[in-house]
Amino acid sequence: MSMVDLGPQARIVAELAQTVGDERPADPTPCPGCAVRNLLGHLLALSVAFRDAARKDLGPTTDTSPGAVMPDLGPGALAELPEALDELAEAWRDPAAWTGFTRAGGVDLPGAVAGAVAADELVVHGWDLARSTGRSYRPDPGALEAAHAFLLAAAEAPSRGDAPFGAVVPVPSTASLLDRTIGLSGRDPHWRP
């Protein structure tokens, strides 16, 4: 996987989060059992974790499995999200982030794969947030292509059942790249709250 500038997608997610503000924090999301406030908390935690993974600053933020806790958006945390997203994007602009090995979610993986996972997280959770709150969503094309490539490879892997994805939701090949990506992530592209 080649380098992708995660900055444009990080900005899209930050803007979505800022438009949500404090409204409807308990509303459902496409993530089962996850309310909007949990999704925002997850976005903050993953931004820090993938920033540290890019920097190869391994420790508690990169060792924690994403399913270990249901994050929640604490007081003032929404204000921290844009900065964390900016730091994530900046860390992945360093070519060294894409080389060697790193860790994210307690899993050791090549830097290029971790970068693709970061793109996937930003694209899919950006969609989750937009869909949950009725906002329009147009992901960054580079991040969307990286997310699709990563999820397509994951869908074809024999260990798919062990991955943090649900079963692939069939989507017509004529559907948009975003809808096909969302289907590969185990979500129904037609999901509504």
C-alpha positions in Angstrom: 0.0 0.0 0.0 1.4 3.4 -0.9 1.2 6.5 1.3 -2.1 8.3 1.5 -2.5 11.8 2.9 -5.0 11.3 5.7 -5.3 15.0 6.3 -8.3 15.6 4.0 -10.3 12.7 5.5 -9.4 13.7 9.0 -10.7 17.3 8.3 -14.0 15.8 7.0 -14.4 13.8 10.2 -13.5 16.7 12.4 -16.1 18.9 10.6 -18.8 16.3 11.0 -18.0 15.9 14.7 -18.2 19.7 15.2 -21.6 19.9 13.5 -22.9 17.2 15.8 -21.9 19.0 19.0 -23.9 17.9 22.0 -27.1 17.1 20.2 -28.4 13.6 20.2 -25.5 11.9 22.0 -27.6 8.8 22.8 -28.8 8.3 19.2 -28.0 4.9 17.6 -25.3 4.4 15.0 -24.7 1.6 12.5 -22.3 0.1 15.0 -24.4 -2.3 17.1 -24.7 -1.1 20.7 -22.8 2.1 20.0 -24.5 5.5 20.5 -23.2 8.7 18.9 -21.3 9.6 22.0 -19.5 6.2 22.0 -18.6 6.7 18.3 -17.2 10.1 19.0 -15.2 8.6 22.0 -13.9 5.9 19.7 -12.9 8.4 17.1 -10.9 10.3 19.7 -9.2 7.1 21.0 -8.4 5.8 17.6 -6.9 9.1 16.5 -4.5 9.0 19.4 -3.7 5.3 18.9 -3.0 5.6 15.2 -1.0 8.8 15.7 1.2 6.8 18.1 1.3 3.8 15.7 2.6 6.1 13.0 5.2 7.5 15.3 6.1 4.0 16.5 5.5 5.2 20.0 4.2 1.9 21.3 2.5 1.6 24.6 -1.0 1.8 26.2 -2.6 3.7 23.4 -1.4 1.1 20.8 -1.9 -2.0 23.0 -5.6 -1.6 23.8 -7.9 -3.7 21.7 -10.7 -1.6 20.2 -13.3 -4.0 21.6 -11.9 -3.9 25.1 -14.0 -0.9 26.2 -17.0 1.0 25.0 -15.6 4.5 24.8 -17.6 7.5 25.8 -17.1 11.1 25.1 -16.0 12.7 28.3 -16.4 16.4 29.2 -14.4 18.6 26.9 -13.4 15.6 24.7 -15.2 16.9 21.6 -12.9 19.9 21.7 -9.9 17.6 21.7 -11.0 15.6 18.6 -10.0 18.0 15.8 -6.5 18.4 17.3 -6.1 14.6 17.7 -7.2 14.1 14.1 -4.7 16.7 12.9 -2.0 15.0 14.8 -2.9 11.6 13.3 -2.8 13.0 9.8 0.5 14.8 10.4 2.1 11.6 11.8 1.1 9.6 8.7 2.7 12.2 6.4 6.1 10.9 7.6 7.3 8.3 5.1 8.8 6.3 8.0 5.3 5.7 9.4 4.6 3.5 6.3 7.7 1.3 6.7 8.7 -1.4 9.2 6.4 -2.6 11.8 4.1 -0.9 14.3 1.2 -1.8 16.6 -2.4 -0.8 16.7 -5.3 -2.3 18.7 -2.8 -4.7 20.3 -1.8 -6.2 17.0 1.6 -6.0 15.4 1.4 -5.1 11.7 3.4 -3.5 8.9 3.3 0.2 8.8 1.6 0.3 5.4 -1.2 -1.9 6.7 -1.6 0.2 9.8 -1.9 3.3 7.5 -4.6 1.5 5.5 -6.4 0.6 8.7 -6.3 4.3 9.8 -7.8 5.3 6.4 -10.5 2.7 6.8 -11.3 3.8 10.4 -11.7 7.4 9.3 -13.8 6.6 6.2 -16.1 4.1 7.8 -16.6 5.9 11.1 -17.1 9.2 9.2 -19.9 7.5 7.3 -21.2 6.1 10.6 -21.3 9.6 12.1 -22.9 11.2 9.1 -25.5 8.5 8.7 -26.4 8.6 12.4 -26.9 12.3 12.4 -28.5 12.9 9.0 -25.5 14.7 7.6 -24.3 14.5 4.0 -21.0 12.7 3.5 -18.4 12.8 0.8 -15.2 11.1 1.9 -11.8 12.0 0.6 -11.2 10.0 -2.6 -7.7 8.8 -1.7 -8.7 7.7 1.8 -11.8 6.0 0.3 -9.7 4.0 -2.2 -7.3 2.9 0.5 -10.2 1.9 2.8 -11.8 -0.1 0.0 -8.6 -1.9 -0.9 -7.9 -2.8 2.7 -11.5 -4.0 3.3 -11.5 -6.0 0.0 -8.3 -7.8 1.1 -9.8 -8.4 4.5 -13.0 -9.8 3.1 -11.0 -12.3 1.1 -8.8 -13.4 4.0 -9.5 -16.8 5.5 -9.5 -15.2 9.0 -12.4 -12.8 8.2 -14.4 -14.4 11.1 -11.8 -13.3 13.6 -11.6 -9.7 12.3 -13.4 -6.8 13.9 -15.9 -6.7 11.0 -19.3 -8.2 10.6 -20.2 -10.4 7.6 -19.9 -8.6 4.3 -23.2 -7.0 3.2 -23.7 -7.8 -0.5 -23.8 -4.6 -2.6 -24.2 -4.5 -6.4 -21.0 -4.0 -8.3 -22.6 -1.0 -9.9 -23.0 0.8 -6.5 -20.8 3.7 -5.6 -17.3 3.0 -4.2 -18.5 4.3 -0.9 -21.5 1.9 -0.8 -19.2 -1.0 -1.8 -16.7 0.0 0.9 -19.4 0.2 3.6 -20.8 -3.2 2.6 -17.3 -4.7 2.9 -17.1 -3.2 6.4 -20.2 -5.3 7.4 -22.6 -2.4 7.3 -25.7 -1.9 5.3 -25.2 1.1 3.1 -29.0 1.8 3.4 -28.9 1.9 7.2 -31.0 4.7 8.8 -31.5 5.5 12.5 
